[in-house]
Amino acid sequence: MTVLTNRQATAPAPAPEAPRTIGSVVKAYIALTKPRIIELLLITTLPVMFLAAGGLPPLWTSVSVMVFGTLSAGSANALNCYVDRDIDVKMRRTRRRPLARHQVSPRGALIFGIILGILSTIGLWLTTNWLAAVLSTGAILFYVLVYSMILKRRTAQNIVWGGIAGCMPVLIGWAGITERLDWAPLVLFGVVFFWTPPHTWTLAMRYKEDYAAAEVPMLPVVATERRVILESIAYTWATVACSLLLWPVAGTTLFYPAVAAVLGVMCLWEVHRLLARLNSGKTGVELRPMRFFHWSNAYLALLFLAVAIDPLLA
């Protein structure tokens, strides 16, 4: 754990404040919502609505869930930026965020995040149903209060349990269509749950020094590369196994399990290549952890695309 101490002196200084215009301020507030992360969340939300509807979901409901789901995710991300503003300035990967660059005040980010959360909850309640709204609110609170404020800075298992918030869009999408939960969305919840740790850990392997400087005990900071890779392999196997469970649980056509199997084999191949590189004597960037990180993004997107297509083939 000694790698987590006495790093503040070497932390990079915040970037200078850019000239403020209306356009730059708007852009800064949008950046607080972390649009790239929102895209990933929506990739899992819309396909689930196809599965829940057994085909094309109602247009108005789909638009409502996507719009207010975007506000919900934006709220959680903005509030996360508020909570993490002290460590974001210490990490190369995050020091260009609006709060780290003083483009937005902490008070402004806090109010912005709360307003987005309120709007998302009210919007989902009025346009879909109470269950979707409650699940959305629960996701925001869990991400901010449990992950950002408690788990992230205290345990190497932070992303394992904190990742639950990122699984919630699956349940929200299903509830928005059916007004209830079922085994099928819970299986997909499990897919995202098991997928999240290896996806995040390989990113953290690349930015290990950043997390160490910020004193965030991500697994690659406090554990050996072998342990990180072995745990990533275990979680990837669990991801693939869980993805295949959807076939009997949801009664899909053969299209979905065929796609899931092919994608699963490719994902397992990539994660096992990390171990092969380690066994050959490679370490650090030579392990090429970002290769698996980028592939895992593609895996999740293509898997959920198969989820959306399958009911259209039934």
Buried (B, 14 or more C-beta within 10 A) or exposed (E): EEBBEEBEEEBEEBBEEEEEEEEEBEEBBEBBBBEEBBEBBBBBBBBBBBBBBEEEBEEEBBEBBBBBBBBBBBBBBBBBBBBBBEBBBBBEBBBBBBBBBBBBEBEBBBEBBBEBBEBBBEBBBEBBBEBBBBBBBBBBBBBBEBBBBBBBBEBBEBBBBBBBBBBBBBBBBBBBBBEEBBEBBBBBBBBBBBBBBBBBBBBBBBBBBBBBBBBBBBBBBBBEBEEBBBBBBBBBBBBBEBBBBBBEBBEBBEBBBEBBBEBBEBBBEBBBBBBEBBEEEBEEEEBBBBBBBBBBBEBBBBBBBBBBBBBEEE
